């Protein structure tokens, strides 16, 4: 090329990438609106976010102080601090009677990083991945941003709002699925699969060659039924968990994965470049969380009291159609007695009653306009006051 020739310029847009065009996480938008009202002096009762209202357990805070006083904090191995990985492995033996090698455990920057790593390591661009509807909106958004095709499986009351083997087989027959992601207990519904139902679904996925990802971040927050890890039924399942919910460590951004042997090194390689490692301080603090059971069970008892309160009071004020609340800390209730536009309903309820809740479109784009999610992770007195406010507002 001589100096007079010009290299053609690539036309670039000043706008965002196409992959960034995902739907907003509406619960976080509601939280921002609620925070703006609080900044203006209005008292808001928060039922929009799945965040424990209780403080991080004392033993965890003390472990963090000791780590800070000890001096240097730095990078850990990409798969996580070895003592924490070993303790997580022991947790599976103690709680579920399942043996998990430490080598298959990866500590992550919250469960959100776990989903990123799982999707990147297990799937290729354009793969089809099934999720339940209603379901956690970040699943759909992360999958879409990574160029994966989301296949939503609408659940029904007939099956207790759980994905069934028959549903999975039909979706796979219409176009091969690379994976399926199931949460139990689920967000936003709180419903939980029975051990038999979970075993049957995993067996179907394994038979069809579909990668099974189990979101177990609400384990130990169960009020009805028996929780079982997917690892009891398959060594090929990817399990994602977190210290955010039961352990009250949302702001510490710390979670973990249990991986099939074939995905350990791929996840390690990707994690090295994306995150280097989860925060050292959070990992050291999380080790103590397993010893804080007494305090954590007291917090869980508060959730159980809130659940009883809502299951009694919500039908009295008109929310008499909701999903089974087996676990987690949500009630996913129909608004159809009042409106078919739950987004407008939630916006008005925030502005006029000072109660923040998340409209169902965040979780189900096809049917969510008739539902709203109430989180009962806060203090019992505030949950009771919120119901009183909603009742008064509905009577206006």
C-alpha positions, 0 to 999 in steps of 0.5 A: 500500500502506498502512502497515498492510499487511504485505509477505509474507516469502519463506521462506528455508532456512538450508541450502545451495543446491540447486546446491551439492549436487555430489559431493565431489572424492574425491581431495581428501578422500583428501588431507585424510585423508592429511594428518590421518595425517601430522599425527598423526605417520604417514609417508604416501606420496602417490599420490592427487593429480595434482600434480608432486612437483618444485619449480617451475623455477628460472627461474620462481622467479627471474622471480617474485622479480624481479617482487616486487623490482620493486614494484607488482603489480596487476590486468592486463587481464581476458584476461591480461598481454599479453606472456604471451598473446603468448608463449602464441601463439608456443608454439602455433607452435613446438610444433604448427605452428599459428598462433593470434592473441594476441587469441584467448588468455585467461589464467585462474586455473588451468584450473579457471577456464577450465572455469568461463568456457567453460561459462558463455560457451558454454552455457545453463542446461539444455544437455546436455554430454557427457563421457567416463567415466571422467573428471575429476570436476570436469567433472561437478561444475562442469557440475551446479552451473551447471545443465547436464545431464551426459551421460556417455559410457562408454568401452571397451578396444575404442576405447582408452577414447576417445570415438568419433564413433559414440558422440557421434552416438548421444548427440546423437540421444537428445537434442541436445548443446550441447557435448562435453569431451574430455581427451587425455591423459586423467585418470584413465586417461592414455590419448591419442587419436591425431591421426586419432581426434581429427580425426574426433571434432572433425569430427563435433562441428562437423558436428552443431553441438556445441561441442568443448572440448579439455582439453590440460593434460597436453600435453607429458607424453606417453610413447607416441604423438603429441600434437596440439592440437584447434586443428590441426583446428578454429578453433571448438574451445575449448582449455584448458591450464594451467601446473600439470602439465608446468610444475610450477606448481600452487600458482600457479593459472595457466592459459590458454584459446584461444577462437573469435573469437565467445567472446573478448568473452563470456569477457572480460566474464564474467572481468571480474566473476568474477575481474577478472584472473589473479594478476599475479605468477603471470602474470609468473612463467609467462612464464619457464616457456617458457624452462625446458624443459631442467629440465622435461624432466629432471622429465618423465624422472623421471615416465617412470622412475616409469611404467616402474616401475609398469608392471613392478611393479603386475602383479607384485603383482596389478594386471595390468588397467589402461588404456593409460598414454600420457601424464599421470602416472596408472595407472588399475588394476582392483581386482577381483582384490581387491575390488569396493569400491575406496573401502573398499580405498583407505581401508584401504590408507591406514590400514594401509599408509600409501599414499594413492590415489584410488578409481575412483568419483571418476571413474566413478560406474557402474564406478569401484567396481572401479578405483583411480588411482595417481599417479606424479608423485612421487619415484621412491624414494617410488613404489618404496617405495609399491609395496613397502608395497602388496605387503606389505599385500596379503600380510597 
